[in-house]
Amino acid sequence: MTATQTRENNEHGAAEENTRRKRRQTYILFFAAALLSGGIVLAQFTEREMKQSPIPRDVLVRAVLPPEGVTLPVQWGDLGKKLLESGVIDEEKFLKLYAQQNSPALGQESTALLYGEENGALVMTPENSRFLLNLLWAFGLANKNEILENGPMQNPRYGGNAGRFASTGGWTLARGDAMEHYSTHHFVTLTEAQQALVERVSKNIYRPCCGNSTYFPDCNHGMAMLGLLELMASQDIPEEKMYEIALQVNAYWFPDTYLTIAEYFKNRGVDWRQINPKEILGSVYSSAQGYQQILAEVDTLNPRSGGSCGV
């Protein structure tokens, strides 16, 4: 073999080796890209699955419905006694209701709220939330307030007759007709600023049993919430705190709803303790229409109980 042939063979061999090296690099790059792509897809899938994975029920329940209850920052005082004495609550009817329901609600603490004169702050729990709903309903119905007299309840657009709604006609525990007590009693008198605060906040607090805000308290939950807002405003509770308490109270009254909303946010990486109460209480989440849209996006938890609009 001549020197020329040897050189040509060497050059040919080098070219083939270079080609093989480029092929190996191409395979490596392709394989790496495949791994990277697969890793990204896997990471995205894993993140998605983690967000959509079932949330332990006890974790949500404790966050949304604290079993130990929540203290409402209002002094109840002798309001229960005044509701009885004025006939807004008929004692016989009220006690008969709970006897028929075989309810343990009228224990020592609840009895004190009805008959006592020096009650401190209300404490709402899953067990007594219904009882406090009825007390606040009676108070909201009877306490004199411009919202009841000049708001939607009396608006001709909605019939012009406040007695036709569930919050009035449904209150069957009064002495006489419920409308005899409607916005009649001066249990709590608000200043002009306090009244403005109640009106402002009430227009942004909705309830999932209907599409109305607390400013239109046509059902028991709306009337009870109005009563609670009046109490908080009269005792100078800050607006931000009013929303915080209102959300907690709504959650006890509508446990299924707010457990579902909490799951909706959890699936999006937002903890219930990080949410804005004012936002959640608005129509987007807490009205009947808004909640139905949320419900459509969430696999609901096992049902607990609903929020009835009766006594």
C-alpha positions in Angstrom: 0.0 0.0 0.0 1.4 3.3 -1.0 1.7 6.3 1.2 -1.1 8.0 -0.7 -3.4 5.1 -0.2 -2.6 4.9 3.5 -3.3 8.6 3.8 -6.6 8.2 2.0 -7.6 5.3 4.1 -6.8 7.2 7.3 -8.8 10.2 6.1 -11.8 7.9 5.2 -11.6 6.2 8.6 -11.5 9.6 10.4 -14.5 10.8 8.4 -16.5 7.6 9.3 -15.5 8.0 13.0 -16.6 11.7 12.9 -19.9 10.6 11.4 -20.4 8.0 14.1 -19.5 10.5 16.8 -22.1 13.0 15.5 -24.7 10.3 15.4 -24.0 9.4 19.0 -24.2 13.1 20.0 -27.5 13.3 18.1 -28.9 10.2 19.9 -27.7 11.6 23.3 -29.3 15.0 22.7 -32.5 13.3 21.5 -32.6 11.0 24.5 -31.9 13.9 26.8 -34.6 16.0 25.2 -37.0 13.0 25.6 -36.1 12.6 29.3 -36.5 16.4 29.9 -39.8 16.5 28.1 -41.0 13.5 29.9 -39.8 14.9 33.2 -41.7 18.1 32.5 -44.9 16.2 31.6 -44.5 14.0 34.6 -43.9 17.1 36.9 -46.9 18.8 35.4 -49.0 15.6 35.8 -47.8 15.1 39.4 -48.5 18.7 40.3 -52.0 18.5 38.8 -52.7 15.2 40.5 -51.5 16.6 43.8 -53.8 19.6 43.5 -56.8 17.5 42.5 -56.2 14.7 44.9 -58.9 14.2 47.6 -58.4 16.4 50.6 -58.8 14.7 54.0 -62.2 15.6 55.3 -61.1 16.2 58.8 -58.5 18.8 57.7 -61.2 20.9 55.8 -63.7 20.5 58.6 -61.4 21.7 61.3 -60.4 24.7 59.2 -63.9 25.7 58.0 -66.0 24.4 60.9 -63.9 24.6 64.1 -65.4 22.0 66.5 -64.5 24.2 69.4 -66.6 27.0 68.0 -65.9 30.7 67.4 -66.5 33.6 69.7 -68.8 36.3 68.2 -67.5 39.7 69.4 -70.8 40.9 70.7 -72.1 41.1 74.2 -75.6 39.5 74.3 -76.5 40.9 77.7 -80.3 40.6 78.3 -81.4 40.6 74.7 -82.9 37.1 75.0 -85.0 38.2 78.0 -86.2 41.3 76.1 -87.2 39.2 73.1 -89.3 37.0 75.4 -90.8 40.0 77.3 -91.7 41.8 74.1 -93.3 38.8 72.6 -91.0 38.5 69.6 -90.3 35.1 71.0 -93.3 33.3 72.6 -91.7 31.2 75.4 -94.2 28.4 75.1 -93.9 28.1 71.3 -90.1 28.3 71.5 -89.7 25.6 74.1 -92.2 23.4 72.4 -90.3 23.6 69.2 -87.1 22.2 70.7 -89.0 19.6 72.7 -90.6 18.3 69.5 -87.2 18.2 67.9 -85.8 16.4 70.9 -83.1 19.0 70.7 -80.3 19.3 73.3 -80.0 23.0 72.3 -81.6 24.3 75.5 -78.9 23.4 77.8 -77.5 25.6 80.6 -75.8 28.1 78.3 -78.7 28.4 75.9 -81.1 28.9 78.7 -78.9 31.7 80.0 -79.1 33.4 76.6 -82.9 33.3 76.8 -83.4 34.3 80.4 -80.1 35.8 81.7 -79.3 39.5 82.1 -75.5 39.6 82.0 -74.5 37.3 79.1 -71.1 37.9 77.6 -70.0 37.2 74.1 -71.8 34.6 72.0 -69.9 31.4 71.2 -71.2 29.6 68.0 -70.5 25.9 67.6 -71.7 23.3 65.1 -74.1 22.1 67.8 -75.7 25.5 68.7 -75.5 27.3 65.4 -79.2 26.6 64.7 -80.3 27.9 68.1 -78.3 31.1 67.6 -79.7 31.4 64.1 -83.2 31.5 65.6 -82.2 34.0 68.3 -80.5 36.3 65.8 -83.5 35.9 63.4 -85.9 37.1 66.0 -83.6 40.0 66.9 -83.0 41.0 63.3 -86.7 40.9 62.5 -87.8 43.0 65.5 -85.1 45.6 66.0 -86.0 48.9 64.4 -83.8 49.5 61.3 -84.0 51.6 58.2 -83.1 48.6 56.0 -86.3 46.9 57.0 -88.4 50.0 56.5 -86.9 51.6 53.4 -85.0 48.7 51.7 -86.0 46.0 49.3 -88.3 44.3 51.8 -90.8 47.1 51.3 -90.0 47.9 47.7 -93.0 47.7 45.4 -90.7 46.1 42.9 -90.8 43.0 45.2 -94.5 43.2 46.1 -94.3 46.1 48.6 -95.4 43.8 51.4 -92.6 42.7 53.8 -95.0 40.1 55.4 -94.9 37.9 52.3 -91.3 36.7 52.7 -89.9 33.6 54.5 -88.1 35.8 57.1 -91.4 37.3 58.3 -94.2 34.8 57.5 -91.9 32.0 58.5 -91.3 33.3 62.0 -94.1 31.4 63.7 -92.6 31.6 67.2 -93.8 35.1 68.0 -96.7 36.1 70.3 -99.2 37.2 67.7 -98.3 37.9 64.1 -94.6 38.3 63.3 -95.3 41.6 61.4 -96.6 43.1 64.7 -92.9 43.1 65.7 -91.3 43.9 62.4 -88.8 46.8 62.8 -90.7 47.8 65.9 -88.5 47.4 69.0 -85.7 49.6 70.0 -83.4 46.9 71.3 -80.3 48.5 69.8 -80.1 52.0 68.3 -77.4 52.7 65.8 -75.7 56.0 65.1 -75.7 57.4 61.6 -72.2 56.1 61.0 -73.0 52.6 62.4 -76.1 52.4 60.2 -74.1 53.4 57.1 -71.6 50.6 58.0 -74.4 48.0 58.4 -75.9 49.0 55.0 -72.5 48.9 53.3 -71.5 45.5 54.7 -74.9 44.0 54.3 -74.9 44.7 50.6 -71.8 42.5 50.2 -72.8 39.5 52.3 -74.7 36.8 50.3 -76.1 33.5 51.3 -76.3 30.3 49.2 -79.9 29.6 49.8 -80.9 32.5 47.4 -79.4 35.2 45.3 -80.0 38.1 47.6 -77.6 40.0 49.9 -78.2 40.6 53.6 -79.5 44.0 52.6 -82.6 42.1 51.3 -83.2 39.8 54.3 -86.1 37.8 52.8 -85.2 34.5 54.5 -84.2 33.5 58.1 -80.4 33.5 57.3 -80.5 37.0 55.9 -82.6 38.4 58.7 -80.3 36.7 61.3 -77.2 38.0 59.6 -78.7 41.5 59.6 -79.3 41.2 63.3 -75.7 40.1 63.8 -74.3 43.0 61.8 -76.4 45.5 63.8 -75.1 44.0 67.0 -71.5 44.2 65.8 -71.8 47.7 64.5 -73.5 48.9 67.7 -70.5 47.6 69.6 -68.0 49.2 67.3 -66.6 46.0 65.7 -64.3 47.0 62.8 -65.6 46.4 59.3 -62.9 43.8 58.5 -63.7 41.8 61.6 -67.4 42.0 60.7 -66.7 40.2 57.4 -64.5 37.6 59.2 -67.2 36.8 61.7 -69.9 36.8 59.0 -68.0 34.2 57.0 -67.5 31.9 60.0 -71.2 32.2 60.9 -72.3 31.5 57.3 -70.0 28.4 57.3 -71.8 27.0 60.4 -75.2 27.7 58.8 -74.2 26.3 55.4 -71.5 23.7 56.1 -71.7 21.9 52.8 -71.4 25.1 50.8 -68.3 26.4 52.5 -66.6 23.0 52.7 -67.0 22.8 48.9 -65.7 26.4 48.5 -62.7 25.5 50.7 -62.0 22.5 48.5 -62.3 24.7 45.4 -59.5 27.0 46.7 -57.4 24.1 48.1 -57.3 22.5 44.6 -55.8 25.8 43.5 -53.2 25.9 46.2 -54.9 28.4 48.4 -55.4 27.6 52.1 -58.7 28.5 53.7 -56.9 30.7 56.2 -55.5 32.8 53.4 -58.8 33.7 51.7 -60.4 37.2 51.9 -63.7 36.9 53.8 -65.2 39.9 52.0 -64.5 38.3 48.6 -65.9 34.9 49.6 -69.1 36.4 51.0 -69.7 38.2 47.7 -72.1 37.0 45.1 -69.4 35.2 43.1 -69.0 32.6 45.8 -71.8 32.9 48.3 -74.9 33.6 46.3 -77.0 30.6 45.1 -76.0 31.3 41.5 -72.3 31.8 42.3 -72.1 28.7 44.4 -73.6 26.5 41.7 -70.8 27.6 39.4 -68.2 26.6 42.0 -70.0 23.3 42.7 -69.7 22.4 39.0 -65.9 22.6 39.3 -65.5 20.6 42.5 -66.1 16.9 43.4 -68.2 17.5 46.4 -67.5 16.0 49.8 -69.9 13.7 51.6 -72.9 15.9 52.6 -73.4 17.0 56.2 -76.5 19.2 56.4 -78.2 21.9 54.5 -79.3 25.4 55.6 -83.1 25.2 56.0 -85.0 28.5 55.8 -87.5 27.5 58.5 -87.5 27.6 62.3 
